[in-house]
Amino acid sequence: MANERRTDEVGVLVKALEILDALAADAPCTVAHLCQQTGVTKPAAYRILKTLDQRGYVVRDEVRREYSLGPALYGLSRAARNSTDLVRLARPSMHQLHEEFGETVNLGVVSHGQVVYLDAIESEQRLRTTVTIALRDNVHSTALGKAILRALPEKEARELLSEVDLTRASTPRTITSIEDLLADIARRDAGYAVDDEENELGSRCVAAPILDGTDRPIAAISISAPAYRMTEEKVAAVGRRLVDVCVQLGSVLS
């Protein structure tokens, strides 16, 4: 039964995307025209359009009974464009960091209480850390997430963490209480955050936030390596360099 329900949900999603594609190609459209273009039945089309209308993804002309794309899609488009610009602008700095330290360099943002990796340049060394683009990871156990949390006002950081399942410990070293996590983040006053084998045993990661013109965190860049190579001395050197690079990027992006 669960598999059947999941299949039905995927089918509805596919139909909704087909309707949006049809509107993108030939709006405004009547329901009859959308059904003709997509093969979706009228009852299903009405249900989907009602939901999309409620969420702002389509708008309905009550007089002509036609549908067009809604403002919510423009917001998604702007967010996607901003992410693309961020990756493009950050790439040269990431390459420079990769050449300087010879370790894996990551770019990520926080979305819906999780870290999302936007880009990465992997170390060329045989033993290295790896990451998958678009992968979602814990905000409380990654250096990227901790760096962004560090840049938020404490009240906002607490609100974000209150929606996160901190009991999801990636390793025995994962910090699983809000108070301990905020204390750990505040402990380093040099502007960077450290994941000390909290997300993956044997791996240590350092990150700094990229801030906009109002000191809001846009994203973060991290450098990760096997723990034996990322010594305390290297953590400090990497942290200082990341802070400098992220300040420069923030001024460009603001």
N, C-alpha and C positions, 0 to 999 in steps of 0.2 A: 504493500500500500504506500509506504514512504517513497519508494522508487517511482511509482506511478504519479504521485503528487508532485515530485520533483520534476518529472518529465513534463507534466502539464504546466508547471511554472515556467520552465525553460521555453516551452512552446508559446506561451503568452508573451514572454519577453521578446522572442524573435519576431512575433507579429507586431509588437509595439515599435521595434526598431525598423521594421519594414514600412510601417506607416510614417515614421519620422523621415525615413529616406525618401518616400514618395512626396512628402510635403516639401522637403528640401529641393527636390527636382522640379516641382510643379505646383507651388502654392499660389493663391488659396485653392482649396479643393473641397468639394462636397463629399459626404460620406460615400455616396454611390460611386464617385470617381475613385476614391481611395480603395474601395473594395475591388473595383475593376482592375486597378493597378497592382494590387497586392495579393488578391485572391482570398483576403480575409472576409469572413461572413459579416453581414451587417450587424447582427447582435453582438458579436465579438468586437467589431470596430467601435460601436457605440460605447461599450464598456471600457475599452482601452482609451478612447478619446476623452471620456469623462474623467478618468484618472489622470491622464496627461494634462488636461485642462486645469484640474484642481492643483496640480503641482507646478503649473506655470510653463510646462514644456510645449503646449499648444494654446492658441487662443481661438475662440469661436466668434464669428460674426453672426449675431443673432438674427439680423435682417436677412442676409443672404444664405444663412445656414452653411457657411464655409469655414474651413479651418486653415490656420497658418501656424508657423513655428512661433513659440512663445519666448518671453524674455529669459526664462531659466536657462535655455540653451545658449544664449549669448554669454551668460555668466560662465558656463562650462567652457565655451570656446575661448573666452578671455583667460581662464585659468590654464587651459592647455597651452595657449600661446605664451603665457608668462613662464610656464615650466620649460618650454622649448627655448625661450630666450635665456633663462637661467642656465640651462645646460650648456648652451653655446658660449655664453660669456664666461662660465666657470672653467671650461675645458682647458684653455691655455694655462691657467693657474694650477689646475690639477696635474697637467703634464709636467710643469716645473717642479711641483712637490714630488712627483713620482721620480723625476731625475735626481733630485737632491737627496732623497732618503731611500730610494730603491724599494719602497713598500707599496702595498695596495692603498689607493686613494679613493674615497667614496664621497658622493654628494647625495644628500637626502633631505626630505622635508617631513614634518609631522602632519598627518591627516587622520581625522577621526580616532585620535588616541594611539596611533601607531606610526612608526617610522616607515617611510616609503623611499626606497633607493631609486634615484633618478639617473645616476651615472656612476661608473666605476672604472678605474684603470688598475689592472691587477699587477702585482709585483712579478718580475720575471724570475725570481728565485724559486728553486725547486720546492721548498717548504714555504707556503704562503697562505694568506687568507683569501677567500673568494666570496663573491656576492653576485646575486642575480638581480638584474635591473627589474624594477617594479615589484620586487619582493617586499612584503610587509614584515616588520619586525617589532619587537617590544620597545616602547618608548623609555621604559625605566631601566633597561639593562644594556642599552647600546650607548656608546659615546655620542653618537649623533643626537639621539633623543635627549640625553642628559644635558648636552650643550644648549639645545633649544629650550628645554625647561629652565635652565640657568638664566637665560635671557628674558624670561617672562616675569612679570610681577608675581610675587609669592602667592597672592590670592588666586591669580589665574592658573598658576602651576598646580596649586592644590585642587582647583576645580577640574582641571584636565586629568590629574592623577586619580581623582575620586571616581572617574568613569572607567579606569583601567583595572584589570584583574591583576593586582600585584602578586597574587599567590602563584601566578604562572612563572615559576622560577626556571630559568634556562640552565643554571648551574647551581651548585651549593653556595656560590659566592654572590648570587643575585640578591640585591637589596629588596626586601618585600614589605617594607612599611614606609608610608609617606614621610614621617618625621625623619627616619634614618636616611632616606633618599635625599631629602632637601638639605639635611645636614652635610651629607657627603658632597653634594653639588656645591654648597657654599664654602666648603673647606678649602678649595683651591681658589685663590683670589687673583689668579693670573689670566682669567678670561677664557679658560678652556676646561673641558670635562674629560674624564677618563673612565673607560670600561676596563676594569682590572679582572679579566677572566669572568666577568659577570654574565656575559652573553654566550660565550663559548670557552670551555676550559682549554688552556694552552694558548689563548689569543688575548692580546692586549690592544686597546684602541684609544686614540686621542682625537678629540674633535673641538672645533670652535664654531660659534654661530656667525652667520652672515646677517647683519642688521640693516634695516632700511633707514630712511632719513628721520624717522621718529623713534629709532632704537627698538623697533619691533623685529623679532627674528623672522627672516624669510626662509632660511634653510640652514644647513650646516655642512661643513666638510670635515672628513675624518681621515686619519691614516691608521691602518691596522697592520699588525704583524704578529708572528709567533712571540709569545711572552718572553722567551729567552733572548730574542733580539731587541725587543722593546724594553730596554732597561730603564731605571728611574732617570738616569742622565739623558737618555734619548727621549723619554716622555717629556721632559722639560724643554728640550731643544725643539722637538716636534710641536709642542704646544705653543711656544713663543712664535714659531714660524707660521703656524696656522692662524693665530690671532692676527698677525700682520697681513697675511693674504686675505683673510675674510674681511678685515677693515677696508682694504683696497677694493674688494669686490662690492662691498656694501655701498661705497661711494659711487661706483659705476652704476649699480642697479637702482639707486635712489632717485 
